[in-house]
Amino acid sequence: MRLRARRKELTTLLAQLAKLFVYTKKPRAADAVFAIFIVAWIITRNVLYPILLWSVIFELPRLVPYGWRPRDGYFNSFASHHAFCGLLLALQVLIVVWFTMICRVAYRAITGQGAVDDTRSEAGYVAVLPRARGWVGDRKSTRLNSSHPGYL
């Protein structure tokens, strides 16, 4: 069995580490890592990404001429450039939405309202499990029904 190393960026690792501390019931460590996560998020998403976005939208057309030569592996047309920029702008909108969510969690942490609560609901999820194996999905959560005779 070959293990593959997955490359992750700093903010992803910090978010996962904060989640780990939440699950292990270490709220002070989770808050500290979350604070570092917020700083890293602001630097990478709200400072560096807009600089990159500006460069791709406005400076790239000056530096790289438009052209469509598939045989040469050159696909920088006007349409492809603007489609790519549109997708980058859509990502910027998501980044702003995520940043507002992060700010809400940070505000709740600062004011002591319990920032580490998971507000996602399991009520809407229905487990679809094969009955042939004796598993039954509960309508209220994705957990297995332990009273079923086929439950392992």
FITILO-539743 format. One line per field, with one value per residue: residue in three letters; chain; x, y, z of N, C-alpha, C, O in turn. Coordinates in steps of 0.001 Angstrom, whole numbers, always signed. Each point is the difference from the previous one (the first is absolute). Layout:
BEGIN
resn: Ala,...
chain: A,...
n.east: X,...
n.north: Y,...
n.up: Z,...
ca.east: X,...
ca.north: Y,...
ca.up: Z,...
c.east: X,...
c.north: Y,...
c.up: Z,...
o.east: X,...
o.north: Y,...
o.up: Z,...
END
This chain:
BEGIN
resn: Met,Arg,Leu,Arg,Ala,Arg,Arg,Lys,Glu,Leu,Thr,Thr,Leu,Leu,Ala,Gln,Leu,Ala,Lys,Leu,Phe,Val,Tyr,Thr,Lys,Lys,Pro,Arg,Ala,Ala,Asp,Ala,Val,Phe,Ala,Ile,Phe,Ile,Val,Ala,Trp,Ile,Ile,Thr,Arg,Asn,Val,Leu,Tyr,Pro,Ile,Leu,Leu,Trp,Ser,Val,Ile,Phe,Glu,Leu,Pro,Arg,Leu,Val,Pro,Tyr,Gly,Trp,Arg,Pro,Arg,Asp,Gly,Tyr,Phe,Asn,Ser,Phe,Ala,Ser,His,His,Ala,Phe,Cys,Gly,Leu,Leu,Leu,Ala,Leu,Gln,Val,Leu,Ile,Val,Val,Trp,Phe,Thr,Met,Ile,Cys,Arg,Val,Ala,Tyr,Arg,Ala,Ile,Thr,Gly,Gln,Gly,Ala,Val,Asp,Asp,Thr,Arg,Ser,Glu,Ala,Gly,Tyr,Val,Ala,Val,Leu,Pro,Arg,Ala,Arg,Gly,Trp,Val,Gly,Asp,Arg,Lys,Ser,Thr,Arg,Leu,Asn,Ser,Ser,His,Pro,Gly,Tyr,Leu
chain: A,A,A,A,A,A,A,A,A,A,A,A,A,A,A,A,A,A,A,A,A,A,A,A,A,A,A,A,A,A,A,A,A,A,A,A,A,A,A,A,A,A,A,A,A,A,A,A,A,A,A,A,A,A,A,A,A,A,A,A,A,A,A,A,A,A,A,A,A,A,A,A,A,A,A,A,A,A,A,A,A,A,A,A,A,A,A,A,A,A,A,A,A,A,A,A,A,A,A,A,A,A,A,A,A,A,A,A,A,A,A,A,A,A,A,A,A,A,A,A,A,A,A,A,A,A,A,A,A,A,A,A,A,A,A,A,A,A,A,A,A,A,A,A,A,A,A,A,A,A,A,A
n.east: +844,-1156,+1782,-2122,+1823,-1060,-166,+1159,-1980,+1305,-660,+829,+2067,+262,-553,+1490,+1615,-474,-6,+2051,+821,-684,+939,+1817,-1583,+555,-1560,+931,+58,-1848,-309,+1112,-719,-1609,+817,+837,-1491,-717,+1346,+12,-1626,+222,+1344,-596,-1288,+790,+1537,+494,-1540,-465,+1438,-356,-1406,+759,+1158,-1140,-834,+1220,+616,-1545,-1883,+372,-629,-2175,+1550,-1422,-950,-218,+1361,-2000,+57,-730,-2100,-583,-93,+1551,-1767,-688,-549,+1647,+794,-1147,+411,+1883,+90,-947,+1266,+1439,-913,-207,+1865,+329,-1178,+757,+1506,-878,-702,+1466,+575,-1476,+253,+1528,-609,-1248,+1049,+872,-1463,-585,+1486,-168,-1632,+1444,+87,+2138,+2068,+326,-1394,-498,+568,+1927,-1226,-460,-740,+1579,+1275,+317,-200,+1711,-1430,+1991,-1866,+787,+643,-1954,+531,+176,-895,+1574,-2137,+142,+322,+2014,-1002,+1745,-1247,+375,-1776,+1143,-1753,-843,-1159,+1155
n.north: -1177,+729,+430,+665,+754,+186,+671,+567,+929,+1780,+1249,-780,+526,+2040,+224,-717,+1455,+1681,-508,+62,+2031,+618,-788,+1265,+1122,+648,+301,-726,-2198,-911,+396,-1359,-2088,-160,+65,-1897,-1404,+582,-493,-2072,-374,+762,-1165,-1910,+47,+518,-1619,-1884,-799,+1233,-545,-1758,+309,+1119,-1178,-1274,+1024,+643,-1302,-1256,+1126,+883,-1324,-203,-263,+1627,-1771,-272,-659,-554,+807,+2125,-679,+711,+186,+1126,-1325,+1073,-1270,-779,+1483,+442,-1490,+85,+1538,-739,-1343,+1024,+762,-1524,-426,+1443,-525,-1571,+743,+1040,-1254,-869,+1459,+135,-1542,+339,+1397,-1017,-1200,+1098,+572,-1580,-119,+1445,-360,-1366,+661,+5,+748,-751,+1642,-2146,+1676,-1110,+215,-1009,+1887,+1426,-438,-499,-1125,+267,-1075,-853,-84,+295,+2138,+641,+870,+920,+588,+1046,-225,-1059,-2128,+909,+764,-1176,-1183,+1264,+1328,+1253,-1265,+1397,+776,+1335
n.up: +0,-1756,+1260,+141,-1014,+1972,-2124,+1809,-404,-282,-1747,-1932,-638,-905,-2165,-1514,-509,-1414,-2189,-940,-520,-2039,-1890,-311,-1143,-2087,+1605,+1915,+434,+922,+2196,+1397,+390,+1568,+2091,+856,+945,+2052,+1712,+860,+1495,+2108,+1367,+1014,+1833,+2024,+173,+1103,+1419,+1817,+1637,+1348,+1713,+1772,+1493,+1445,+1817,+1759,+1701,+1016,+495,+2033,+1696,+534,-1584,-713,+948,-2214,+1694,-883,-2079,+92,-447,-2040,+2244,-1075,+385,-1850,-1781,-1313,-1473,-1872,-1606,-1207,-1629,-1909,-1281,-1382,-1910,-1629,-1171,-1679,-1825,-1413,-1476,-1776,-1733,-1465,-1609,-1680,-1611,-1603,-1658,-1564,-1588,-1763,-1605,-1510,-1686,-1714,-1503,-1082,-2149,+594,+305,+2071,+582,+438,-1352,-298,-1846,+1947,+942,-605,+1764,-2139,+1929,-1408,+1354,-486,-1265,-2074,-16,-911,-1998,+2037,-1955,+1172,+553,+1948,-499,+327,+1832,+761,-1422,+1818,-404,-1445,-628,-1535,+1760,-1375
ca.east: -844,+813,-604,+266,+40,-898,+468,-1047,+535,+79,-1307,-700,+601,-368,-1417,-108,+591,-966,-1097,+514,-17,-1399,-463,+679,-444,+1054,-487,+1008,+871,-806,-114,+1299,+238,-964,+505,+1063,-706,-595,+1086,+454,-1077,-15,+1169,-17,-1229,-471,+1088,+749,-859,-384,+1154,+80,-1159,+294,+1053,-535,-1003,+480,+1381,+229,-192,+1126,+1217,-186,-961,-1061,+230,-585,+768,-37,+1144,+1142,-362,-223,-1450,-291,-877,-737,-1104,+507,+530,-1104,-679,+865,-116,-1323,+62,+793,-851,-984,+717,+167,-1287,-43,+968,-613,-1055,+671,+621,-1043,-303,+1126,-115,-1080,+511,+973,-764,-592,+1082,+448,-1058,-276,-1278,+189,+323,+355,-1179,-234,-1379,-578,-1048,-73,-1409,-368,+693,-575,+977,-501,+881,-597,-722,+455,+1013,-619,+168,-1201,+269,-931,-412,+431,+1441,+657,+492,-628,-943,+673,-938,-276,+728,+1167,+977,+1288
ca.north: +1177,+1200,+1176,+1242,+1192,+1032,+1343,+878,+1310,+326,+254,-1277,-720,+669,-269,-1389,-89,+597,-958,-1096,+443,+69,-1361,-551,+828,+926,+1244,+1076,-287,+220,+1444,+520,-404,+724,+1369,-70,-261,+1254,+844,-603,+175,+1399,+263,-724,+156,+1376,+884,-552,-430,+1135,+424,-966,+230,+1222,-319,-855,+720,+1199,-35,-1127,+330,+813,-800,-1189,+351,-964,-845,-1330,-925,-1287,-851,+448,-23,+1387,+156,+1251,+857,+1017,-667,-862,+872,+597,-1074,-300,+1121,-97,-1035,+536,+965,-784,-483,+1141,+174,-1042,+351,+1046,-650,-791,+907,+480,-1095,-83,+1146,-306,-973,+708,+871,-857,-458,+1132,+364,-1135,-612,-1386,-15,-1324,-818,-346,+395,-796,-897,-1325,-348,-88,-1082,-1329,-1000,-995,-1129,-1221,-821,-1388,-225,+139,+1343,+811,+1421,+725,+1219,+1196,+174,-970,-1113,-1292,-447,-1079,-1011,-914,-1262,-146,+1021,-547
ca.up: +0,-125,+603,-719,+838,-489,+319,+507,+327,+1418,+611,+125,+1125,+1244,+259,+446,+1338,+938,+121,+820,+1395,+421,+218,+1173,+1126,+420,-592,-47,-1140,-1206,-201,-411,-1391,-819,-153,-1008,-1258,-476,-525,-1258,-980,-430,-840,-1269,-782,-107,-437,-1125,-1104,-846,-795,-1092,-854,-763,-963,-1062,-785,-686,-459,-898,-1418,-490,-57,-825,-1053,-292,-1151,+124,-828,+713,-341,+802,+1414,+404,+48,+692,-788,+740,+704,+1074,+1043,+744,+723,+1135,+938,+614,+1035,+1111,+708,+755,+1180,+897,+685,+1032,+1044,+820,+800,+1033,+960,+916,+924,+932,+915,+949,+966,+830,+898,+1026,+879,+818,+948,+874,-339,-413,-1424,-500,-244,-1397,-254,-1074,+473,-613,-155,-1399,-681,+115,-420,-936,+208,-537,+969,-107,+1030,+1304,+521,-180,+208,+841,-689,+705,-89,-869,+805,-253,+1012,+712,+459,-1104,+239,-859,+317,+437
c.east: +886,-745,+381,-13,-921,+525,-1182,+628,-161,-1371,-802,+540,-382,-1467,-189,+583,-934,-1172,+415,-38,-1431,-503,+659,-260,+1133,-328,+1032,+952,-747,-134,+1314,+300,-969,+434,+1121,-605,-585,+1064,+493,-1050,-8,+1168,-128,-1225,-402,+1088,+656,-890,-505,+1156,+177,-1133,+202,+1024,-543,-965,+626,+1412,+287,-244,+1114,+1255,-102,-1043,-1052,+359,-586,+700,+71,+1178,+1249,-283,-257,-1491,-400,-837,-671,-1093,+505,+555,-1131,-814,+798,-95,-1360,-37,+814,-796,-1089,+635,+204,-1297,-138,+939,-576,-1097,+625,+631,-1037,-389,+1097,-70,-1111,+469,+996,-705,-622,+1063,+441,-1028,-405,-1322,+145,+246,+212,-1202,-157,-1467,-623,-986,+78,-1432,-390,+622,-703,+1029,-671,+984,-674,-662,+463,+1041,-578,+183,-1249,+374,-1087,-350,+534,+1507,+571,+531,-755,-909,+591,-961,-334,+818,+1262,+1091,+1286,+594
c.north: +1235,+1194,+1230,+1154,+1039,+1343,+844,+1332,+277,+179,-1283,-797,+628,-248,-1426,-183,+602,-938,-1185,+374,+129,-1396,-649,+826,+814,+1383,+1120,-196,+241,+1483,+609,-344,+717,+1445,+46,-244,+1287,+911,-545,+171,+1432,+281,-683,+301,+1450,+990,-559,-405,+1174,+554,-919,+212,+1230,-287,-824,+779,+1105,-92,-1141,+336,+872,-845,-1193,+323,-1092,-786,-1375,-913,-1346,-908,+347,-53,+1384,+296,+1287,+906,+1020,-658,-866,+833,+579,-1050,-360,+1095,-2,-1037,+465,+1021,-704,-572,+1130,+275,-1042,+316,+1069,-587,-809,+896,+574,-1088,-145,+1137,-219,-968,+680,+919,-806,-490,+1120,+355,-1146,-690,-1425,-140,-1397,-901,-234,+260,-775,-995,-1326,-372,-181,-1171,-1331,-982,-985,-1152,-1264,-831,-1447,-318,+151,+1366,+788,+1444,+646,+1309,+1262,+239,-1056,-1189,-1286,-372,-1232,-1072,-999,-1266,-158,+1002,-639,+806
c.up: +0,+592,-804,+985,-618,+442,+427,+325,+1489,+636,+174,+1182,+1337,+353,+504,+1396,+1047,+227,+869,+1472,+526,+339,+1219,+1260,+615,-583,-65,-1167,-1301,-293,-474,-1462,-924,-219,-1045,-1384,-579,-597,-1341,-1095,-542,-933,-1362,-841,-222,-372,-1259,-1182,-837,-836,-1200,-1002,-876,-1096,-1168,-891,-835,-566,-974,-1471,-585,-220,-946,-1069,-178,-1249,+255,-982,+709,-320,+810,+1504,+555,-94,+722,-896,+903,+842,+1159,+1157,+840,+748,+1252,+1052,+690,+1104,+1206,+803,+799,+1263,+1002,+756,+1112,+1157,+922,+886,+1135,+1063,+957,+995,+1054,+1014,+1017,+1073,+939,+996,+1132,+981,+941,+1061,+911,-264,-512,-1485,-544,-227,-1497,-291,-1150,+587,-713,-313,-1456,-735,+247,-516,-938,+48,-516,+1093,-22,+1058,+1397,+617,-300,+286,+837,-699,+681,-81,-924,+778,-342,+1157,+699,+481,-1107,+181,-852,+289,+526,+1124
o.east: +896,-1144,+1156,-869,+130,+287,-1018,+1186,-681,-244,-718,-770,-278,-328,-783,-535,-151,-472,-797,-403,-248,-646,-603,+639,+189,+604,-23,+357,+567,+91,+1,+459,+368,-212,+50,+458,+104,-214,+192,+351,-107,-167,+231,+114,-538,-291,+29,+376,+15,-217,+239,+215,-281,-146,+325,+7,-329,+275,+853,+802,+272,+799,+986,-1158,+239,+592,-132,-349,+971,+448,+836,+876,+174,-558,-920,+501,+57,-178,-578,-156,+90,-527,-575,-80,-102,-611,-356,+111,-341,-628,-74,+41,-413,-339,+187,-109,-442,-19,+283,-276,-286,+259,+143,-306,-11,+410,+24,-275,+255,+357,-844,-579,-970,-891,-70,+180,+172,-864,-1168,+191,+248,-233,-920,-363,-428,+505,-1077,+1064,-1227,+610,-188,+112,+688,-178,-582,+577,-1186,+894,+148,+448,-724,+695,-1126,+230,+58,+450,-679,+1170,+912,+999,-37,+1083
o.north: +141,+268,+172,+95,+330,+217,+65,+87,-733,-521,-147,-568,-713,-206,-233,-766,-554,-139,-505,-807,-242,-192,-863,-198,+20,+413,+800,+964,+525,+415,+889,+850,+367,+552,+916,+562,+242,+599,+764,+247,+213,+665,+634,+101,+337,+1173,+672,+218,-108,+481,+463,-62,-42,+445,+275,-172,+140,+589,+141,-401,-68,+290,-382,+255,-1180,+530,-423,-61,-282,-753,-860,+298,+224,+32,-33,+987,-98,+334,+21,-373,+22,+291,-185,-288,+347,+216,-300,+51,+441,-27,-232,+362,+327,-226,-66,+356,+86,-331,+167,+294,-218,-201,+395,+176,-245,+98,+415,-141,-234,+313,+176,-593,-575,-414,-204,-1159,+917,-698,+213,-497,-56,-1060,-763,-262,-287,+137,-518,+46,-97,-292,-724,-1147,-242,+146,-118,+298,-241,+641,+1024,+1128,-848,-845,+47,+414,-1085,-1077,-996,+82,-730,+42,-883,-324
o.up: +832,-366,-385,+866,-1179,+1177,-690,+320,+717,+1089,+989,+774,+964,+1169,+921,+801,+1089,+1128,+790,+838,+1181,+1029,+638,+1034,+1216,-991,-935,-677,-959,-1155,-852,-764,-1116,-1080,-821,-995,-1202,-1053,-946,-1154,-1207,-1023,-1030,-1221,-1055,-233,-1031,-1152,-1226,-1112,-1116,-1211,-1198,-1138,-1155,-1219,-1178,-1046,-877,-843,-1199,-891,-631,+327,+258,-940,+1149,-1178,+702,+866,+278,+812,+1198,-1097,+817,-538,+1226,+1172,+1086,+1163,+1228,+1074,+1072,+1194,+1177,+1046,+1140,+1225,+1098,+1058,+1206,+1176,+1113,+1161,+1215,+1174,+1145,+1186,+1186,+1163,+1177,+1186,+1157,+1180,+1207,+1156,+1159,+1191,+1182,+1136,+879,+910,-492,-741,-1212,-373,-803,+531,-324,+1110,-1204,-582,-294,-1147,+1118,-1114,+294,-617,+26,+1029,+978,+433,+991,+1209,-1079,+1046,-225,-552,-667,+210,-521,-566,-496,+1137,-580,+392,+248,+373,+389,-718,+857,+486
END
